[in-house]
């Protein structure tokens, strides 16, 4: 998350605050929200290059491989479809 990037703020508003997305994440995934400039975010960027913001990624918890990533602003229902598909492909 880059707090100075308006598109990142839109993702919070339109995706991460969507109740269906929140519920699915709570029940099925581990959600990590990193902010640019923190040590955790810099460690992430060492392993997984970030080329644009907003940035989101889905990691396989068994291998650490970044399986999906995106950088365009979406809406809650679109992200929910991505998450459901990911969870069904990586139980």
VENLIN-V425023 format. One record per residue. N is the residue number from 1. RES is the residue in one letter. SS is DSSP state (hx for helix, st for strand, lp for the rest). OMEGA is omega in whole degrees, 0 to 359 (999 if undefined). Layout:
BEGIN
n=N res=RES ss=SS omega=OMEGA
n=N res=RES ss=SS omega=OMEGA
END
This chain:
BEGIN
n=1 res=X ss=lp omega=174
n=2 res=X ss=lp omega=185
n=3 res=X ss=lp omega=179
n=4 res=X ss=lp omega=182
n=5 res=X ss=lp omega=183
n=6 res=X ss=hx omega=180
n=7 res=X ss=hx omega=176
n=8 res=X ss=hx omega=178
n=9 res=X ss=hx omega=176
n=10 res=X ss=hx omega=179
n=11 res=X ss=hx omega=178
n=12 res=X ss=hx omega=183
n=13 res=X ss=hx omega=190
n=14 res=X ss=hx omega=183
n=15 res=X ss=hx omega=188
n=16 res=X ss=hx omega=175
n=17 res=X ss=lp omega=177
n=18 res=X ss=lp omega=185
n=19 res=X ss=hx omega=180
n=20 res=X ss=hx omega=178
n=21 res=X ss=hx omega=180
n=22 res=X ss=hx omega=181
n=23 res=X ss=hx omega=180
n=24 res=X ss=hx omega=179
n=25 res=X ss=hx omega=181
n=26 res=X ss=hx omega=184
n=27 res=X ss=hx omega=192
n=28 res=X ss=hx omega=189
n=29 res=X ss=lp omega=170
n=30 res=X ss=lp omega=184
n=31 res=X ss=lp omega=177
n=32 res=X ss=lp omega=182
n=33 res=X ss=lp omega=183
n=34 res=X ss=lp omega=180
n=35 res=X ss=lp omega=179
n=36 res=X ss=lp omega=178
n=37 res=X ss=lp omega=177
n=38 res=X ss=lp omega=181
n=39 res=X ss=hx omega=179
n=40 res=X ss=hx omega=180
n=41 res=X ss=hx omega=179
n=42 res=X ss=hx omega=176
n=43 res=X ss=hx omega=177
n=44 res=X ss=hx omega=183
n=45 res=X ss=hx omega=176
n=46 res=X ss=hx omega=182
n=47 res=X ss=hx omega=186
n=48 res=X ss=lp omega=181
n=49 res=X ss=lp omega=176
n=50 res=X ss=lp omega=184
n=51 res=X ss=lp omega=182
n=52 res=X ss=lp omega=175
n=53 res=X ss=lp omega=0
n=54 res=X ss=lp omega=181
n=55 res=X ss=lp omega=170
n=56 res=X ss=st omega=181
n=57 res=X ss=st omega=174
n=58 res=X ss=st omega=182
n=59 res=X ss=st omega=174
n=60 res=X ss=lp omega=185
n=61 res=X ss=lp omega=181
n=62 res=X ss=lp omega=186
n=63 res=X ss=lp omega=185
n=64 res=X ss=lp omega=181
n=65 res=X ss=lp omega=175
n=66 res=X ss=st omega=187
n=67 res=X ss=st omega=179
n=68 res=X ss=st omega=178
n=69 res=X ss=st omega=178
n=70 res=X ss=st omega=179
n=71 res=X ss=lp omega=177
n=72 res=X ss=lp omega=179
n=73 res=X ss=lp omega=179
n=74 res=X ss=lp omega=175
n=75 res=X ss=lp omega=182
n=76 res=X ss=hx omega=181
n=77 res=X ss=hx omega=178
n=78 res=X ss=hx omega=179
n=79 res=X ss=hx omega=179
n=80 res=X ss=hx omega=177
n=81 res=X ss=hx omega=177
n=82 res=X ss=hx omega=183
n=83 res=X ss=hx omega=180
n=84 res=X ss=hx omega=178
n=85 res=X ss=hx omega=179
n=86 res=X ss=hx omega=182
n=87 res=X ss=hx omega=179
n=88 res=X ss=hx omega=177
n=89 res=X ss=hx omega=183
n=90 res=X ss=lp omega=183
n=91 res=X ss=lp omega=999
END
